[in-house]
Amino acid sequence: MATLPTRFLTPKHLLWASIAVAVTTIVLKTLAWYITDSVGLLSDAMESFVNLASALFALLMVTIAQRPADQDHPYGHHKADRVFLVRL
């Protein structure tokens, strides 16, 4: 079985994959709703926006956490991802 190189298994890469899957899911569920006029599919598509928002927020927090140390944050920003956990 082929495995992905570890450079593709970083949090940022995995979050971008999650965002791509969420957008694809939204599009497919919306298309299925349009074809079938099923309220269940529409509500499921709307719920998928919550998943997308969560992945976008996580990407933001990981991006901030990976910033290097600066004058205001001499030890870096690595605890910024904890904000995401509190947000959940």
C-alpha positions as CSV (number, residue, x, y, z in Angstrom):
1,M,0.0,0.0,0.0
2,A,1.4,3.4,-0.9
3,T,1.7,6.0,1.8
4,L,1.8,9.8,1.6
5,P,5.1,11.5,2.3
6,T,5.1,13.1,5.8
7,R,5.5,16.5,4.3
8,F,1.8,16.2,3.2
9,L,0.6,15.2,6.7
10,T,1.2,18.6,8.3
11,P,-1.8,20.2,10.0
12,K,-2.0,22.9,7.3
13,H,-2.1,20.3,4.5
14,L,-4.7,18.2,6.3
15,L,-6.9,21.3,7.0
16,W,-6.7,22.4,3.4
17,A,-7.8,18.8,2.5
18,S,-10.7,19.1,5.0
19,I,-11.7,22.4,3.5
20,A,-11.7,20.9,0.0
21,V,-13.8,18.0,1.1
22,A,-16.3,20.3,2.9
23,V,-16.7,22.5,-0.2
24,T,-17.1,19.4,-2.4
25,T,-19.7,18.0,0.0
26,I,-21.6,21.3,0.1
27,V,-21.7,21.4,-3.7
28,L,-22.8,17.8,-4.1
29,K,-25.5,18.0,-1.4
30,T,-26.8,21.2,-2.9
31,L,-26.9,19.7,-6.3
32,A,-28.7,16.6,-5.0
33,W,-31.2,18.9,-3.2
34,Y,-31.8,20.8,-6.5
35,I,-32.4,17.6,-8.3
36,T,-34.6,15.9,-5.7
37,D,-36.1,18.9,-3.9
38,S,-35.5,17.0,-0.6
39,V,-35.6,19.2,2.4
40,G,-33.4,16.7,4.2
41,L,-30.6,17.1,1.7
42,L,-30.9,20.9,1.9
43,S,-30.6,20.8,5.7
44,D,-27.6,18.5,5.4
45,A,-26.0,20.8,3.0
46,M,-26.5,23.7,5.4
47,E,-25.0,21.7,8.2
48,S,-21.9,21.1,6.1
49,F,-21.3,24.9,6.3
50,V,-20.7,24.4,10.0
51,N,-18.0,21.9,9.1
52,L,-16.5,24.3,6.6
53,A,-16.4,27.2,9.1
54,S,-14.8,24.9,11.7
55,A,-12.1,23.9,9.3
56,L,-11.4,27.5,8.3
57,F,-11.2,28.6,11.9
58,A,-8.8,25.7,12.7
59,L,-6.6,26.7,9.7
60,L,-6.5,30.3,11.0
61,M,-5.5,29.1,14.4
62,V,-2.8,26.8,13.1
63,T,-1.4,29.5,10.9
64,I,-1.2,31.9,13.8
65,A,0.3,29.2,16.0
66,Q,3.1,28.6,13.5
67,R,4.3,32.3,13.5
68,P,7.8,32.8,14.9
69,A,8.5,34.7,18.1
70,D,8.4,38.5,17.9
71,Q,8.8,41.4,20.3
72,D,5.2,41.1,21.7
73,H,5.4,37.2,21.9
74,P,9.0,36.3,22.9
75,Y,8.1,32.6,23.2
76,G,6.2,32.4,19.9
77,H,2.5,32.0,19.1
78,H,2.4,28.2,19.6
79,K,-0.5,28.5,22.2
80,A,-2.8,30.2,19.7
81,D,-4.2,26.9,18.7
82,R,-5.5,26.5,22.3
83,V,-7.9,29.4,21.5
84,F,-9.5,27.0,19.0
85,L,-10.1,24.4,21.7
86,V,-11.8,27.0,23.9
87,R,-13.9,28.2,21.0
88,L,-15.3,24.7,20.5
